[in-house]
Amino acid sequence: MPITDLLTKNARLYGDDVALVEINPLVRERPDWKESNLVEAAPRDVYRRQMTWGEFDKKANSFANHLLYKGIKRGEKVGILLMNCIEWLPIYFGVLRTGAIVVPLNFRYAADEIAYCVDLADIDVLVFGPEFTERIVAVKDSMRVKEYYYVGDDTPDFAKNYEKEIAYFTRKDPGIDITDDDDAAIYFSSGTTGFPKAILHNHLSLLSSSEVEHKHHGQTRDDTFLLIPPLYHTGAKMHWFGSLASGSRAVILRGVKPEWIINTVSEEHCTIVWLLVPWAQDILDAIERGDIKLEDYRLSQWRLMHIGAQPVPPSLIRRWKSYFPHHEYDTNYGLSESIGPGCVHLGVENIHKVGAIGVPGYKWEVKIVDPEGNTVKQGEVGELCVKGRGVMKCYYKDPAATAEVLKDGWLYTGDMAMQDEDGFIFLVDRKKDVIISGGENIYPVQIEDFLRKHGSIKDVAVIGLPDARLGEITCAIIEVKPGFTCTEDEINTFCADLPRYKRPRKIIFAEVPRNATGKIEKPKLRDIYAGGSVVAAENEI
């Protein structure tokens, strides 16, 4: 069953119920803001917009029928380059309903990266928003795109206005037969270990992610999911798929300020919120500074906070539970190659194991192997491998890279992990992110988790710096919390509890860059502070 059938079902059963709400907090900060701007349906520059399941379904159908009229065929590619907005998901599902392949693009891409990915994925049609006009103009003549659609006002002369074009087309399902094995979507790897690869998934992958999310978090019609991360990434969308499976409401928040998040949870009665580690830290810091007074908000309905995209410091969850003791908590592990989060997850019943990424997800298998592919003994470190219906079909147009990571149905994740005596999996680090210092393997995430316990540290990244004698030494880039101070001597004293070989040999106080999915941009840090390194060179191979 294609995932588009879930949208059809929701439109039939809950057509008049709200499916999506978009909140744009920046509007409230404008000088001309008035409460009257809090409207139910209005142009894009208002505080709140909403869409019912019936409207969602019809918008998707209209775009699908328009694309078919324009000659888009099964297997052709339609790119989406939009900031999070209420139009995003109907466009995504409209593409799927044609039998074409939808290709979400990272909104942080520079012009040359957009051109690279458009070329790699063979994109025929590109849907974009006003934030990207300048970048597209810069590379438009070098791209093979046949048709451009613009979502917004003041449409450029080389594009068609999305809303105006679909207005003339039937809102009925186009009736294209789609099977589980049909190609559905191309996602791009986050690029933390090299230039993005195009990851091809079929319709079964998308449906399985919906089943996994719904099984793990038990969404019901009474839930409201707060969606904050970028929709181009598998994580945000696949967690929203739980709302799709249950026919429940979701709120798209355009911004990540702690006050905006808490206020939206309160105003929209959100029950489930997926955060990245920095956002959770920012919320806690705002509470502790007194910027957020929890008693001023309606938060009793909030039942689940979960985190993905990176290892989660146990100290963070202990802090969180001290302010939100009634919250269920889960963490989710996944890759774009495994259709996002859920192939491993902690489980809301296992909060005593915070620090682990968890156990195999619903209908997923997991093993940890040595360099020869043999399963390691329990407690030993090896490469994490996963197997399930959500594993990618291939790296598009890259059979060599596909063969490196897909073996007998198993996806070799490139993440180093170990399994404890209770069967819980702990992520140790990226396989190619190991620091080798004097013959010792050092896993940066272990040092990062230790340093995050320091009260003055907001964020930290550990990388290897070249060293003539040891090969590499460990360097900690530390971002200090606003209003706090910290010295190198203080950090060295704090690290005395670490084994000597794991202690950072160099301390740098600076901002820790993260990408849109919350992952530390280690290659960028190596370029800044090491001019690359042994590890960076391996990542480029």
N, C-alpha and C positions, 0 to 999 in steps of 0.2 A: 504494500500500500504506500503510495507516495505521501510525503508529509503535507502536500497541498490538500489532501482529503480531510485532514484535521481542521483546516480553515473552512472547508465546505460544511463540515459537520457543525462547527460553532456558529456559522452564519445561519444555518437552518434551525438550530435549537435555541440560540441566544442572540438572534439578529439585532434586537433593540438594546442589548446590554453593551456597556462600554468595554471595549477591548484595549484601547491605547489612550493614554493621556501624555501630552508633552508639557513639561514645565520649563520655562525659560526665566530663571531668577534675575538675570541681568535687567530685564524690563522693569522690575520693581525698584531698581537702584537708579533709574532715570529720574531727573527732576520733575517730569510731567506725570509721574506715576499716580494713579488713582485706583481705589478699590474697584471702581466700575470696569477697570480693564480685565478683571478676573471673569472672563466670559467663557461660554461653553464652546463656541465655534467662531473663529475670527482669523484674520490674516496672520502671517508667520511672526510678526513682531509684537505679539501680545504675550502676556504671562502664561496663559493656559489654553491649550487646544485639546480636543478629544475626538475619538472616532469609535463608532460601534463596530461590532463584529460584522454586521450586515454591510456597512460602508466599507470596511476593510476588504471584504470579499469582492465587492463590486469594483473597487478601485483596482484590485489585482487583476480582475477579469478585463477591465477596460484597457489596461496597459498591455496585457497579454494579446488581446485582439488587435490592438494597434501594431504591435511588433509583428504579428503574423501577417497583417495587411502589408507591412513594409518589407515582407519577404524574409524575415528571420526564421531560420529553419532549425530543426532538431540538431543539437550539437554545436550550434554557433554560440558565440560568447557575448554577453552583455555585462559591461562593467558598471559598478556603482561607486562613485566618489562623492560622498556626502558626509557632512557632519551628522551626528545623531539628530533625527527629527521624525515627526509622525509619518512622513511620506516614505521613509526608508523601507520598512517591512512590507507594505503593499507593493512597492516596486520589486523587491526581492521575490515575493511570491508570484507576481505577474510574470517575471522572467521564467520561473520554474514551470508555470502552467503552459508555456509554449513548447516545452521540451528542450529549450535552449539551456545553456550553462551560465549561471550567474557568477560574477567575479567581483567580490567586494575588494576595494582598494584602500590601503592605509591613508588616512587623511593627513598624516605627517610627511608623506612622501614629498620630496622636492620635485621640480619639473622633470629632471632627467630620470629620476626613479619612477615617476608615473609613466614616462615613455618606455622605459625598460620593461616594466610589468605589463603594459598594454601590448607590447611586442611579444613578450614571452608567452602570454596567455592567448594570443591571437584574438584580441577583443575587436568585435565588429561594431558594437554600439556602446556609447559611454554616456551614462547619466551622471550629471555633476551639479554642484551648487555654487553660489556666488563666491564662496571662499577660495575657489580653485580656478576661477576664470583666468587670472594672470598667469598661473603656472601652465595651464593648458595652452593658452595662446603662445607661450614661449616654445612649445614643442609640437604644436598641432600639425605643422607641415611635415614632420618626420614620422607621424604615426599613421597606421593603416586604418584608423577608425572611419567607418562609412557614414555614421549618423551620430549627432550629439543631441542630448536632451537636457534641458536646463530646469532646475527646480528652484524657483524664486522669481523676484521681480527684475525688470530691466534685462531681458534676455539678450545675450550677445548675438550679433548678426550671423554667426556661423552655426548657431544652435536653434533647436525648436523648443518652445515652451512646453514642458511636460503636462501641466494641467490643461492647457488649451488643446493639445493634441488628443489626449485621452477622452476629452469631453464629447467627442463626436463618435465614440465607439461603444458598441453594445456592452452592457454590464453582465452579460450571461457568460457562464463558463465556456471557454472555447472548445472543450471536449477533446483535447489531445490525449491520446492514450500514453500513459507513462508507467514504466515498470520499475521495480526495485533496482534492477541492474543498470538502468539508464544513468548516464553521467549527469550530475546535478550542479556541482559548484567547484570552483577553484579558489582556494585560499592561499595566501602567501605566508611563508614562515616569518617569524618575527624578526629575523635577521641578527639575533644576538650571537650567532656563531658563524656569520658570513652573509653574503648577499642573499636576498630572499629567493626561495624556491617556490614554484607553483605546485600546489598540492591539490590533486584531483580526487573528489569524492562522488560517490553515486547516491541515488535517492535512499537506498537502504541505510547508508551512514547517517543521513539527516534524521530519518525516522528513529533509528536506534538511539540517537542522542536525546530525542524527546522522551523516549521510554525510560532511559537511564535517569534523566533529570527528575522525571515524575516519580519514579520508584524511590530515588534517594531522598527527596524532600517532601513528598506527599502533598503536592499542591491540590487544593480544592477550589470550588467555585467562590469560596469566601476569602481567598487569599488575594493580596495585591502585591505584586513584585516590583521593587524599585530597581530600574535598569539605569546604571550610570556609565559603565565602560563603553568604549566605542563598538558600534554594531558591526563594523567591518571585521572584527575579530571573532573567532569561533566562540570564545568564552561567553561574551555577553549574549550572543544570539542563542547559543545552545542552552544556557540557563533560562532564557525567556521561553524556550520550547516547552518547558514545564508548564508555563501559563497557557500556551497553545494547547497542550494535551488536556488540561483541565477546564479550558474555556474561561479562565479567570483574567482579571484585569492586570495591566502592567502600566507603570509610569516611567516615562523616559525623562530623566533629569539632565538638563544641559548645563552641567557645571559640577565641580567637586568640592566647593567650600564646605567645611564642616557644618556651618550654620544652615546652608542650603539643604544639605542632606537631612539633617534633623528636622528642619521645618517642613520639608516635603513628606517625610515619614508621618509627621503629625497631621498636616493638612489633608493628605490623601489617604490616610489610614493604612499605610503600608505595613505588611506583615512579614515580608521576606526581603532582605537586603543583601546583595552580594558586593563585598568591598575588596579593594586591594589593600595590602598591608599599609602603605603610606596614608591612605585615607582613614583607616581605622586609627592609626597613630594620631593623625591630625584631629580627629574627633575627640579622642581621649585628652589630648593636650589642651584643646579648647575648653573642655569641661573642667580640667584642673586649673586653667587660668581664670575661670569664671566667665569666659566669653559665652558659654552655653550653660544655662541653668535648666536642668532636665525637668524641673517642676513646672516650667513654663510651657511644656509641650504635651501633647497627647501621644503617648508612646506605649501604653499598656498592651495594644494589639500586636505590637512587633514581636514575633515569635522566633524568628530564625535570622541569625547573621552568619554568613559563610564567606570564606576567603579562598581564592585560588590564584594561579599564575606564578606562585613563588613559595618557597618554604616559609612557614609561619613561626615566629619566635614564641615559645610557650609563655614567656613573660608578658607578651602582648595580650594573649587570651586571658591570663590571670587578671590583668588590669581591666580588660573588658568586662569580665564577669563580676568584678567588684562594683561596677556601675550598672550592669544589666544582668543581675543574677538569674532572672527568669528566662533568658535567651537560650534557645538551642544553638549549638554551634557545629559547623561542619567545615572541612577543608577539602578541596577538590584538586586532583592532579590530572593533567592532560596536556596534549600537544595538538597543534593544528592537524598533524598527521593522524591523530586519533579522534578527529572531529571535536576537539576541545575538551572540556572538563568531564571527569566522571569515570575514566577507565580505572582510576584508583581514587578512593575517597575515604575519609576518616569514619564517617557515620555519626549521626547526632547522638547515638547511644554510647559513643566511645570517647567522650571528652577527657577521660582519664589518660588517654594516649595522645594528647596534644603534643605536637612536635613531630609525630609521624604523618606521612601523607595518607596512610590508611591501609585498606585492604582492597582486593579486586572489586571493581564496581559491578553493577548489575549486568550479568551475562558477559563479563570480561574475564580473561585468564591472564595471569602474571607469572613471570619467572625471572630470576636473576642469574646471569651467566658470566663465566670468565671469558678471556679473549678468544678461547677456542670454541666458545658456544656451549660449554658444559655448565650445567646448573651448579652453582656454588653451594657450599654448606651454609646452614642457617647461621646468621651472625657475621658472615663474611661479606665483603664489599664486591660487587660486580655490576654489570650493566643491566639496567631494568628493561625488560621486554614485555610487551602487551599483545594480546590477541583478542579480537572480537569483531562484531559486525560494523564497528565504527572506524576500522583501520582504513586508511586511504587506499585508493586504487593504485596510485603511482605518483611520482613527481612528473608532472606534465612535460613531455618532450625531453626527459632526462633518464633514460633507462639505466645508465651507470650508477647514478645517485640512488635510484630506486632499488637496484640490486644490493647496494650497500646496507640498506636499512630494512628491507622486506625479505625475510627468509622463512620459507615454509609457513607462510601465514602470520609469522610473528613480526611485529614492528620493534626494531632495535632503537630505543629512544635516545641513546647517547647520554642518558643520565645514570650516574653511579648511585647505587642504593644498597641497603642491607635490610634483612628481615629479622625481627627479634623472635624470642622464644614463643610469643603469643601470635605470631603470624602477621604482625604489623610491619609495614614497609616504611623505612626512613630514607629520605632523599639525602645523599651525601654531597653530590655536586654534579656539574656537567662533566662528562667523560673527558672532553678536551679542555676543561678548565682546571685540571689538577695542576698544582704547583709542585714541581720536583726540585727540592732543595737539598743538596748534598746527598742525593740518592733516596731521600725520604719523600713519599707522596703526602702532600698537604692538601686538604679539601677546604677551600675558602669558606663555604657555608657554615662549617663548624665554628670557625673563628668569628664570622659575622654574627652568628646567634649568640655567642658568648659576649661580644662587645655590646650588643643591643641591650644587655641587662644594665649597662651603665646609665645612670639617671640623666646625664647631660646629652646623650647621643640620640639624635633623631633618626639617622640612617647611616649605614656603613657598607662599604664594599671592599673586599679584599682581592688583590690581584698580585701576580708575580712580576717582579722587576728583575731584569738581567743582572747577573753577578758573575764576575770573572772566576771566582773560586767555587761557589756553590751551584752555579748554573742559574738559579733564581733565588731571590729572597722574597719574603712576604711583606707586602705593603698594605696598610689599612688607610683607605680614604674615608674620613669621618666628617659627617655633617652634624653640626651641633644644633640643639634645639634653640629656637629664638629666645633670647633673654638669658641664656645659660652661657657659661664659660667652661673651657676645658684646655688642659695643657698636655704636651707630649709626656712630661714626667708623670702626670696623673694617669694617663692611659697605660704607660709602662708599669706603674705600680699595680693598676687594676688587673693587668694581664699576668701578674706573677702566679696566678692560680692555673694558668695554662701550662701544658708541657712546654719545655723550653723551645723545642723545635717548631712549635706552632705559634710562638709569640711573634707579633709583627716586628720586623727589623726596621721598618720605616713607617712614620705616621705623617699623614697629610690631612690638614683640615680644609675641606672644600665641599662643594655641593656634590651629591651623588645623583647622577642622571639616571632616570628610568624611562623606558618606553611606554607607550599607551596601554600596554597590558600589565604594567607594573614590574617588569623585569629590569634588573640593573643592566645598563649598557656597558658591559665590561670591555668590548672592543674599543669604545670611545675613550674609556679611562686609560686603556693601554696605549692608545695613540697619544693621549695627552701627556702621560707621565712616564711612559717607557719607550715611546716611538715604536709601538708594537712590542712583542716579546716572543720567547720561544712558543708560548701557548698561542699567542695571536697568529704566529706563522702557521701553526698546525691548523687553526681554524680556517685559514685561507686555502688550504690544500683541497 
